[in-house]
Each structure stands twice: as C-alpha cells, then as structure tokens.
Amino acid sequence: MPRRPGPGTTRAPDPTSDLKWSDVTPERLWLGRRDVMAGAAALLAAPALTRPAFARIEAAPSALSTDEAPNTFEEITNYNNFYEFGWEKTDPARNAHLMTTDPWSITIDGLVERPGVYDLADVMKGQPLEERIYRFRCVEAWSMVIPWIGFQLSGLLERVGVQPGAKYVAFETLHRPNEMPGQYRTAIRWPYREGLRIDEAMNPLTILATGLYGKEMPKQNGAPIRLVVPWKYGFKSIKSIVKIRLVEEQPPTTWQQLQAGEYGFYANVNPEVDHPRWSQATERRIGAGLLAGRQETLMFNGYADHVAGLYDGMDLRALY
Ligand code: MTE
C-alpha cells in the first residue's frame, strides 16, 4: 500500500527510499481509491503476463544521444508511471497487456492544413527512425537513461502542415476503461492530457518514440507511440497517443489540472526550483545501487545547450 505523509508534512523524502505515489498525489485523488475496485476485478480475471516477442526495428544512431550507460530493459519496463494501469510502479508491467494497440490511429486536427485520422503506419510514413539515448528525469526525483527509437515530432507536424495561428500542440492518450482499469478511478479527468508550445514541439530533441532498445515499444512504456521531451519532467512525455491538436491557447494538462501549485505547464527540469514538498537538486538513478548515492540534477536535464534559448526572457522559477 502506498503511504501518504500526514497533513502539513514538509520534510524532504528519505533519499534512500522511493517517493511513493501518495507523496506526489493530491488528496482528492488519493481518496478516490475505491473507484478502482471495479477495475481490480477485471485485473484478477486477466491472464498472467507472458513476455511478448518484440519485433526488431532498424534505426540510425543519433548525435543527440548521451554517452551515459542506459538502464537495463528490465529496469525500463518494470518501474513505470502509467496511471491508466494502476498506481504502483509495477502495475503497468502487470496490466498494460490489456490494452489493444493494433489497430491504432491518431486524430490530428485543429489548426493544420491536412487534418484527419491517420493510422499508425501513415503517421510514421517517411519519418526517419533514430535511436536517441536520452536521460529521463521524473518529477519524483528518480531518473533513468533510455535508448528510445523514434522520429522528430517536427517531421510529422511539417507533414500535416501547421497553420500560422497555431501556438501550442495538445496531446491525448487513449481513453478505454475496459482495457485501462486505472481509468475507473475517476479522480483524474481522463484522458491523460499534455501539451507543448509550438517551438518546443518543433525542437529537434522532441520525439515521438515507437520503440526502445531496438524493439517496438513495450505497452507499459506507452505503445505504440508516445512523446519524449528529455529536458522536461517525465510527466510531459505522454504515452499511447491518440489525438494531436494544434491550438491557439495553452491547453489544459493532466497534472496542472490536478495540482496547479505543484505541477506547471512548462515543467522544465530545474535543480534550482524545488517541488513544494521535496528538493529537485538531486536525483536517484534507478539501478545505480545504494552505494552510488544521489547524483546532481542538471539544468534542463543536461540539454540546456539545445533548449535554454527557448525560454529567453522568461522567469524560469515561474515555469515550474
Ligand atoms: N502518460 C500517460 N498516458 N499516463 C501516465 O500516467 N505518466 C507520466 C508519463 N506519461 C503517464 C504518461 C509520468 S508521471 C512519467 S514519469 C512517464 O510517463 C514515465 O514513463 P516510463 O514509465 O516509460 O518511464
């Protein structure tokens, strides 16, 4: 059972232990736990997860990759946040097999020249796949290094044609409670939503990932296609996308809707701006072992050379 700190608790989390879901969860959501019971029954009836055979994907290496050692496939696929499948880190690996990912289509609309419902093959058509080994920093102060396979979001946006009035991109995840039992818990206003400013979306670092470790995307990591924005906290990297809309106004996002005082729209990794309930100065690298200790968190997660210019003139403290 996740623990929730008592009311008014302000101490930083124990650096030797994981932050629990309850540590980062607004009370409203926490109290809604019984909502999920119907979903739990569905899970009990589900067959045990057997590890699926993944198709290998050919992808070119990228100069944008870090040379840090990637986490193992086991770590990347067994320690996840994907609340549609449950609230514990191990729930997505156990439950994501319930999600049907084939066929899959994405509705692309709003301020675009060529709106439509594009099936996955069409979305990927002509987009050069690359392996991007990125640091990945969760707002909960843990991190990994993940060898994603994907293509630049800019390539897709150019293909569908962005109209001049478009200032933001809004994304939505699949909403299918009978396959995503966490969605029976109604405290989150499903579907999961995220958004980027258009220049963030067009930045070469921003990718739509369709795989990792040279294979198609495991379901618990957001199959068949998810966003990866490596200089922002992990919650911006929305999984299992079914809708992309180009809009004029800043779109609502799931974590901001839940707790605007704790999770902002920009959510750039920033070691100098603490979360109201814990420090963001350091992080725990998953798999590093207890003796490794915590490591310093880097401004923009180490991608400042590529993205700091996007925020010239903005108060970075206010971007949280
Ligand atoms: N996308 C959806 N649809 N649902 C989620 O719960 N969790 C986010 C993000 N994308 C989430 C999501 C959070 S909080 C994190 S840290 C990352 O996914 C985790 O990605 P990973 O499990 O592949 O490491």
Residues whose N, C-alpha, C, O or C-beta is under 5 A from the ligand:
A	BS01	MTE	I76 Y79 N80 N81 F82 Y83 E84 C138 T173 Y192 Q220 N221 G234 F235 S237 I238 K239
